[in-house]
């Protein structure tokens, strides 16, 4: 079964464990997802079955939109409620000050990723090193916060929504908002609302052609020639400039790349029509 859809991961389960549930429900063996969610987080998870798992690098997955609630005064090494060690009581802050602090993070955001994260350090996952109390040397990263706005402030909880670039750690964003307000903070809630063009719609099967980052192209070669991987030249194509493209035929599609005047197949023989069974 080839299928592309958006699932909604519930909180307090890992993305891998939730994928296993989906595989059992749909009775499939080959499945994958794009964009790991923290176990305590919930929200959209792009899922593919069968050969559609190869499509992840070519999908419109960015930017991503999150809604988060920051618990001011909470201290947690994971920067979320899974390992809260201490809660400092504090007086309420002026709402305008909270709004200014949250919205000041729009733009370029440079920070150290959380030590409890899947980021690799010397070939090992950071969270595994943190759990074993090994030393960590995490390098600064820079993310783009395309937009961020305060939704509510009900002391000590600050709820905000942010549209961010690939790989942004919302837990770190929450930590820095709290620091700007002169305190510690940990996320008590995190939901991914959107991944690029992808939103949750009750696991409706999606046509991958509607979600590709590639541009349409065409060729004078026959579908049979493309299906069997006949070597392409730029002269075989309508559009000849460098870039990623898709070629669509009645029963299948192919993804190709033109670079420096040479054409290569990235994916071929991809079944065109998604399985539209809801379960």
ZICORGI-V497701 format. One record per residue. RES is the residue in one small letter. PSI is psi in whole degrees, 0 to 359 (999 if undefined). OMEGA is omega in whole degrees, 0 to 359 (NA if undefined). BURIAL is + if it has 16 or more other C-alpha atoms within 10 Angstrom, else -. Layout:
res:psi:omega:burial
RES:PSI:OMEGA:BURIAL
RES:PSI:OMEGA:BURIAL
This chain:
res:psi:omega:burial
x:123:171:+
x:128:183:+
x:139:175:+
x:129:181:+
x:171:177:+
x:122:175:+
x:167:176:+
x:106:181:+
x:128:176:+
x:165:180:+
x:160:173:+
x:40:170:-
x:142:180:-
x:157:178:+
x:322:179:+
x:319:179:-
x:323:179:-
x:322:177:+
x:321:178:+
x:320:177:-
x:317:180:-
x:321:179:+
x:319:178:+
x:318:183:-
x:317:182:-
x:354:179:-
x:53:177:-
x:156:180:-
x:319:183:-
x:117:182:-
x:156:177:+
x:169:177:+
x:164:179:+
x:131:176:+
x:85:181:+
x:134:172:-
x:141:174:+
x:149:180:+
x:321:183:+
x:347:183:+
x:161:177:+
x:172:173:+
x:198:190:+
x:138:177:+
x:116:179:+
x:124:184:+
x:142:177:+
x:145:175:+
x:155:174:+
x:219:183:-
x:346:178:+
x:347:176:+
x:340:179:+
x:350:186:-
x:346:188:+
x:317:181:+
x:349:187:-
x:15:183:+
x:154:178:+
x:83:187:+
x:355:186:+
x:153:359:+
x:173:180:+
x:149:181:+
x:129:181:+
x:150:168:+
x:131:185:+
x:150:173:+
x:124:182:+
x:128:179:+
x:103:181:+
x:136:179:+
x:348:179:+
x:139:177:+
x:126:181:+
x:130:178:+
x:337:178:-
x:355:181:+
x:21:174:+
x:185:188:+
x:2:182:+
x:335:183:-
x:45:180:-
x:125:183:+
x:333:185:-
x:145:175:-
x:120:180:-
x:124:177:-
x:141:181:-
x:155:179:-
x:151:177:-
x:150:180:-
x:157:174:-
x:132:183:-
x:323:181:-
x:325:178:-
x:320:178:-
x:315:180:+
x:315:180:+
x:319:180:-
x:314:181:+
x:309:188:+
x:351:177:+
x:347:183:-
x:3:175:+
x:133:180:+
x:210:181:-
x:132:184:-
x:111:180:-
x:134:188:-
x:168:173:+
x:126:180:-
x:157:178:+
x:142:177:+
x:333:173:+
x:81:179:+
x:170:181:+
x:4:180:-
x:140:182:+
x:136:176:-
x:112:183:+
x:34:178:-
x:358:180:-
x:150:177:-
x:137:183:-
x:320:183:+
x:330:178:+
x:321:176:+
x:320:180:+
x:319:180:+
x:326:179:-
x:4:177:-
x:30:174:-
x:158:181:-
x:144:182:-
x:135:176:-
x:80:181:-
x:132:181:+
x:151:177:-
x:146:175:-
x:159:179:-
x:128:177:-
x:163:175:+
x:123:176:+
x:99:185:+
x:322:176:+
x:150:178:-
x:136:181:+
x:147:176:+
x:131:176:+
x:308:178:-
x:153:170:-
x:107:175:+
x:96:191:-
x:132:5:-
x:27:186:+
x:127:181:+
x:117:180:+
x:128:182:+
x:164:178:+
x:137:184:+
x:139:172:+
x:122:192:+
x:166:179:+
x:173:180:+
x:137:173:-
x:11:180:+
x:133:177:+
x:107:182:+
x:331:176:+
x:320:178:+
x:323:176:+
x:315:177:+
x:319:179:+
x:318:182:+
x:327:174:+
x:315:179:+
x:318:179:+
x:321:180:-
x:333:178:+
x:5:175:+
x:27:181:-
x:183:173:+
x:172:179:+
x:152:176:+
x:147:179:+
x:130:175:+
x:349:180:+
x:140:176:+
x:124:180:+
x:131:174:+
x:118:184:+
x:328:187:+
x:145:171:+
x:95:182:+
x:242:180:+
x:359:188:-
x:126:173:+
x:159:181:+
x:127:178:+
x:57:175:-
x:38:176:-
x:30:177:+
x:134:177:+
x:136:185:+
x:147:173:+
x:115:184:+
x:334:181:+
x:336:178:+
x:352:189:-
x:10:181:+
x:145:174:+
x:351:182:-
x:161:176:+
x:148:177:-
x:144:175:-
x:173:179:+
x:163:183:-
x:154:176:+
x:351:178:-
x:156:182:-
x:157:176:-
x:322:180:+
x:319:179:-
x:316:179:-
x:316:181:+
x:321:182:+
x:10:171:-
x:32:176:-
x:136:182:-
x:130:182:-
x:148:169:+
x:165:180:-
x:333:179:+
x:342:179:-
x:352:188:-
x:151:177:+
x:313:178:-
x:128:189:+
x:355:182:+
x:156:181:-
x:144:177:-
x:177:176:-
x:137:183:+
x:161:169:+
x:144:176:+
x:124:186:+
x:132:177:+
x:180:188:+
x:316:187:-
x:352:184:-
x:170:174:+
x:162:179:+
x:150:174:+
x:129:182:+
x:163:175:+
x:135:171:+
x:125:180:+
x:121:180:-
x:33:179:-
x:359:179:-
x:148:182:-
x:132:176:+
x:146:173:-
x:128:172:+
x:317:174:-
x:147:179:+
x:164:178:+
x:37:178:+
x:121:180:+
x:131:187:+
x:323:189:+
x:131:179:+
x:154:171:+
x:119:187:+
x:8:175:-
x:131:184:-
x:336:180:-
x:999:NA:-
